[in-house]
């Protein structure tokens, strides 16, 4: 995947059209360096230019070109910020982006049981949506009690609790 979602725009802030943004990685340095990005919401996309960016708590405050009032900026709420992978938060050793899990095969021991279709946000954390041949899709909590070793290079995910698929 060449592009990644790195954050989401939220509510307007102030009177000049600035908008709050949250980082999906929890890091903001890469968000502060962005100038032109693609915004996505559902199947819609728009290209915008950030005139300025400043830290705001754990997030970022952007001034988006052409959005000069709180009413105009409200239209940006809920749009995801997509960037080339090279502009996303840098990865540390043994780290990966959730997007890299999509397409990985999930194994119970040596037996393939499904393929990751998506990573979904849920109240208790992320869920892996698995496509299981001949069955409805299933959801597995992406937590250490359920998921073991993840090898994105080999496109392999270890399932520790196969009973969650029953």
C-alpha positions in Angstrom: 0.0 0.0 0.0 1.5 3.3 -1.1 -0.6 5.6 1.1 -1.6 5.4 4.8 -4.2 7.1 6.9 -2.2 9.0 9.6 -4.9 10.9 11.4 -8.4 12.4 11.4 -9.6 16.0 11.3 -12.0 16.9 14.1 -13.8 20.0 15.4 -13.0 23.6 14.4 -10.9 25.6 16.8 -11.0 29.4 17.0 -12.5 31.9 14.6 -10.2 31.7 11.6 -11.0 28.2 10.3 -8.4 26.2 12.1 -9.3 22.5 12.8 -8.0 20.0 15.3 -6.5 16.7 14.2 -5.7 13.5 16.0 -2.8 11.2 15.2 -3.5 7.5 14.6 0.0 6.7 15.7 0.0 8.9 18.8 3.1 10.7 17.4 2.7 14.2 15.9 6.1 15.2 14.5 5.3 13.8 11.1 1.9 15.5 11.1 3.5 18.9 11.8 5.7 18.5 8.7 2.7 17.9 6.3 1.8 20.6 3.7 -0.3 19.0 1.0 -2.4 15.9 1.7 -5.4 13.9 0.5 -8.4 13.8 2.7 -10.8 10.8 2.5 -14.2 10.3 3.9 -16.1 7.2 2.7 -15.6 7.1 -1.1 -15.0 10.9 -1.3 -11.5 12.5 -1.6 -10.2 16.0 -1.7 -6.7 17.4 -1.9 -5.9 20.2 0.6 -3.0 22.4 1.6 -2.1 23.1 5.2 -1.1 26.7 5.6 0.2 26.1 9.1 0.4 23.4 11.7 1.0 23.6 15.5 0.9 21.2 18.4 -2.3 21.1 20.4 -2.0 18.7 23.3 -1.6 15.2 21.9 -2.8 16.4 18.5 -2.3 19.1 15.9 -4.0 22.3 15.0 -4.2 22.9 11.2 -5.1 26.0 9.2 -6.4 24.6 5.9 -6.2 26.8 2.8 -9.6 28.0 1.7 -11.3 27.3 5.1 -11.4 30.7 6.8 -14.2 30.3 9.3 -15.4 27.8 11.9 -18.5 27.1 9.7 -16.3 26.3 6.7 -13.9 24.2 8.8 -16.7 22.2 10.3 -17.1 20.6 6.8 -13.7 19.0 7.3 -14.6 17.2 10.5 -14.3 13.4 10.2 -12.1 13.4 7.1 -9.0 11.1 7.3 -5.6 12.5 6.4 -3.8 10.2 3.9 -0.2 10.6 3.0 2.5 8.6 1.1 4.1 6.0 3.3 7.3 8.0 3.4 5.5 10.8 5.3 3.9 8.6 7.9 5.3 8.1 11.4 8.6 6.3 11.2 8.5 2.6 12.3 10.7 1.2 15.0 12.1 -2.3 15.2 9.4 -5.0 15.0 6.7 -2.3 14.3 4.3 -2.2 11.4 1.3 -0.2 10.3 -2.2 -1.7 10.8 -2.6 -1.4 7.0 0.2 -4.0 6.6 -1.9 -6.6 8.3 -4.5 -6.5 5.5 -3.9 -9.6 3.3 -2.0 -11.5 6.0 -3.0 -15.1 6.4 -4.0 -16.1 10.0 -2.8 -19.5 11.2 -3.9 -21.8 14.0 -0.6 -23.7 14.3 0.2 -24.8 10.8 -3.4 -24.5 9.5 -4.5 -21.4 7.7 -7.9 -20.4 9.0 -8.5 -17.1 7.3 -7.2 -13.9 5.8 -7.2 -10.4 7.3 -9.7 -8.2 5.4 -9.5 -5.1 7.6 -8.5 -3.7 10.9 -11.5 -2.2 12.7 -11.6 0.2 15.6 -13.8 -0.9 18.4 -14.5 0.3 21.9 -12.0 -2.1 23.5 -9.3 -1.7 20.8 -8.7 -3.0 17.3 -10.3 -6.0 15.8 -9.0 -8.0 12.9 -11.8 -8.8 10.4 -11.1 -12.2 9.0 -12.4 -13.7 5.7 -12.9 -17.4 6.4 -13.5 -19.6 3.4 -17.1 -20.9 3.3 -18.1 -19.0 6.4 -19.2 -15.4 7.4 -16.4 -13.0 8.3 -15.3 -13.2 11.9 -13.7 -10.6 14.2 -10.7 -11.3 16.5 -9.5 -8.9 19.1 -6.0 -7.6 18.2 -4.7 -8.3 21.7 -1.9 -10.5 23.1 -4.4 -13.1 24.5 -5.7 -13.8 21.0 -2.9 -12.9 18.6 0.7 -14.2 18.8 3.6 -13.6 16.4 2.9 -11.2 13.6 5.3 -11.4 10.6 4.1 -8.8 8.0 7.1 -9.7 5.7 5.8 -13.3 5.5 2.2 -12.1 5.6 1.5 -14.4 8.5 -0.4 -13.9 11.8 -0.5 -16.4 14.6 -3.9 -17.1 16.2 -3.5 -18.1 19.9 -7.2 -18.6 20.6 -8.9 -20.4 17.7 -12.1 -20.8 19.8 -12.9 -17.1 19.1 -13.9 -18.2 15.5 -16.5 -20.7 16.7 
